[in-house]
Amino acid sequence: MSASSGPAATTQPAERQQWSGQIGFIISAIGSAVGLGNIWRFPGVAYENGGGAFMIPYLIALLTAGIPILLLDYAIGHRFRGSAPLAFRRLKKWLESLGWFQVMICVFIAIYYAVILAWAASFFVFSFGQKWGDDPSSFFYGDYLHLADTAGFSSDYISGIVIPLAAIWVLTIAVLALGVAKGLEKANIIFIPLLVVAFGALVVRAVTLEGAADGLNALFTPDWSKITDASVWIAAYSQIFFSLSIAFGIMVTYSSYRRRRSNQTTPGLVVGFANSSFELLAGIGVFSILGFMAHEQGIAVSELSGLKGTSLAFITFPKAISQMPSAAWLFGALFFASLFLAGFTSLISIVEVVSAGFQDKFGWSYRKAAVSIGVVLGIISVALFSSATGLYTLDVMDNWANNFCVVLSAIVMSIAVVWVLRRGRELAFHLSSLSTFKVKTTWLALIGVVAPVMLLYMFVQTVYSLVTEGYDPAYDAWFEGLFGWGTVVACVVGAAVMTALRWKHDPDRFEPWPPYAAPPARLTAGK
């Protein structure tokens, strides 16, 4: 039965959980933003797109799209006090489907993101004996993944992946079952300082290696000719957009747990710049190591391969670790521990989006939601990604979930809020009434014009390329259709089904925060 086809329940859910304070929220938001992409994606993207010159479009992208959309997420989540489906429904009833679309995106990202953490945990153990030997590529694809020759379905499940992957899901469930303050917040308060210490120690050691300066020169020497290349600007906006955990429900959900009188804009700036600072630190560490590796092989950094993604983390880095003059095991342990810590704090935020949606819709307790959602997603994750074809499935699903679904979600959110519903000024007033740093008309222009235009251009480029050329010639059309376009269809259908289901509690009975600072009538005239 549709939520609108019968009388809604009159009972109200229990009082919403809250962070213990602003510091807890900021650290948790940083934990969500700082993830795998900061370590293994940013350095390679920067290097390929002009090195030092890339920092100009990167900084502009941060200021014109990253932080503005981050603040939009904050405003929606805090003012309407709900998970993505509930907050968007309270914004406008028909927007509930957008919230569930974001929840479905998180479902797909969570099930493959967890397996990368399982790999990182395994390689952390392997570091102590450098189990990958002299040929990390053969070890990773052959001995560890048992990767099949072609993409498809396989019943060959790898116990070395199943066991750590199951453990990752048990740990995730345990954290979420403890709730927001005792689970999510405490996990981030423990893991983020550990991440900073571990990765900081790695960087300090990396910059002292012979050849490190060559790596840093390769990364930061500006190629000014790239500034006029449109693809470089798209790469900058893409990196900022994906690294900040925006537009797929995480920051909407996290901000809904904030207290009534909470500064919104200053934490947004802190989270945005902290995320970018960690990316810069990652670039320094990664390219110092690559410079050392190139020096040891007697080649230029530009001649190295595998400079980002799984190749960088699980092949290039192990190869570099094996060449370390001393304490190679410690260097490897620090790197893979950092990878795991950064990824885990992001994973729990992704799964929390799904958990919060079910808590609000069906009145589940956070423990019931954590266990139910975690077990289901864990089973799917193990079934799809711990077999001999798991890497292929992960690669295709990740491309469509991030480059198609997340970008589409951001475009719809920005246009709906600013142009269709005309609620941008109301949300700007909400942010400014609670914060020391005020947002004005410039913010509305950024979320209503600049960000949608850049994202729409990225989206059209992506769709055109996927339709005309496909994703990878190594994959059959049916495989890309099932796990690529199938992911998109599943998100849309899942959102429609969840929207149609009846709410346990009346979702529309609430008073937006802050009731003491309602916007002037002229700001809501377009509602």
Residue, then its C-alpha position, 0 to 999 in steps of 0.5 A: m500500500s502506498a504511503s498516501s493511499g491510507p491513513a498514516a500512523t499517528t504515533q511518532p518515532a523515538e527521539r532521534q539520536q545525536w552526536s555528543g557534540q560538534i567535535g564528534f560530528i566533524i571527526s565523523a564527517i572527516g572519517s566519511a570523506v577521507g577514504l580509499g580514493n584519497i590515497w589511491r585515486f587523487p595522486g594519480v589523477a593529479y599527476e595525469n592532469g598537469g601536476g602542480a597546475f592541477m591544484i588550480p582547477y582542484l581548488i576552484a572545484l572545491l570552492t565552487a562545487g564541493i563545499p557548496i553541495l556539502l553545505l546543501d546536504y547539511a542544510i537538508g539533513h539538519r533542517f528536516r531532521g531525517s535520513a535521506p528518504l525522510a528529509f527529502r520527503r519533508l522537503k517535498k513529498w515526491l522527493e522521497s524517491l530521490g532519498w531512496f535512490q541515494v539509499m540504493i546507491c549506498v547499498f551497491i557501493a557498500i557491498y563492493y567497498a567492503v571487499i577492498l577493505a578485506w584485501a587491505a586487511s589481508f595485505f596488512v598481514f602479508s606485509f610482515g613476511q612480504k608474502w607477495g614475493d618478487d612478483p606482486s602482480s602474479f600474487f595479487y591476481g593469481d595466488y590471492l584473487h585466483l582471478a578467472d580469465t574472463a568476466g562472468f559467474s564463478s562458483d570458485y569462492i576464495s577462503g582467503i577473501v571470504i573470511p576477512l570479508a565476513a569479519i569486516w561485515v561483523l565489525t561494521i554491524a557491531v559499530l552500527a549496533l552501538g548507535v550514533a554516539k557510542g558506535l559511529e562517533k567513537a569508532n571515528i574518534i579512535f580510527i581517524p587519529l590512528l589513520v593520521v599517525a600511521f599515514g603521517a609516519l609513512v609519509v615522513r619515512a617516504v620523503t627521506l627515501e632516496g629518489a623521493a625528490d624525483g617523485l615529488n617533482a613529477l607530481f608537483t611540477p606544473d604543466w600549465s598547458k593542461i589548464t586550458d584542457a576541459s578534461v582536466w577541469i572535469a577531472a578536478y570536479s570529479q575528484i572533489f565530488f567523489s572524495l567528499s561523500i556528497a549527494f548520496g545520502i551520507m552527509v544528509t544522514y550525518s547532519s540529521y543527528r546534529r543538535r538543534r543549535s549547531n553551527q553548520t557552515t564552519p564544520g563544512l569548511v573544516v571537513g572540506f579542507a581537511n579532506s583536501s589536506f589529506e589528499l595532498l598528504a597522500g600525494i606527497g607520500v605516494f609519489s615519494i615512494l614512486g620516486f624511490m621505486a623509479h630510482e631503484q629501477g633506474i627509470a623515470v617516474s613517468e615510465l612506471s605503470g599502475l599509478k592509481g586504483t587497485s594496481l597502485a595499492f596492491i601491486t605497485f606499492p608491494k613492489a616498492i615495499s619489497q625494495m625498501p632498504s630497511a624495515a620493509w614490513l613496518f612500511g607495508a603495515l603502515f600503508f595497508a593499515s592506513l588503507f583499511l582505517a580510511g576505508f572502514t570509516s567511510l564504509i560505516s557511513i555508507v551503511e548507516v545511510v541504508s540503516a537510517g532509511f529503514q529505521d525512519k520508514f519502518g520504525w526499526s531500532y538502530r540495533k535491529a536495522a544494523v543487524s538486519i541490513g548488515v547481514v543481508l548486505g554482507i551475504i550479497s557482498v560475499a556472494l558477489f565479490s569473493s569468487a574468482t570473478g569478483l574483481y570484474t564485477l566490482d570494477v563494472m559496478d563501481n563505474w556505474a554507481n559512482n560515475f552515473c548514479v551519484v552524479l545523476s543524484a546530485i544533478v536532480m537534487s540541485i535542480a529540484v531544490v533551487w529551481v523546481l521547489r525554490r527552497g534554496r533561499e530558505l535553506a541558505f537562511h537556515l545555514s546562516s541563522l545557525s552559523t558564524f560564516k553566512v552563506k548568501t546569493t553566491w552560494l545559491a548561484l554555485i549550487g543552482v548554476v555552477a555545480p549542475v552545469m559541471l555535473l551535467y557536462m560530466f554526466v552527458q560525457t559519461v553516458y555518451s561514452l558508455v552507450t557508444e563505446g562501452y566501458d571496457p572491451a574486455y567485458d562482454a556486453w551482457f556483463e556490462g548490461l547486468f552489473g553496469w546498467g543493471t545497477v542503475v535499473a536496480c537503484v531506480v526500481g528499488a527507490a520506487v518500491m521503497t517509496a510506495l511502502r507505507w511509513k510506520h510513523d507519520p513522516d510529515r508531522f514535524e516542525p523544521w529546525p530552527p523554529y525560532a528563526a523562520p525565514p522571512a516571507r519574501l524568501t519562501a514566496g516561491k514555495 
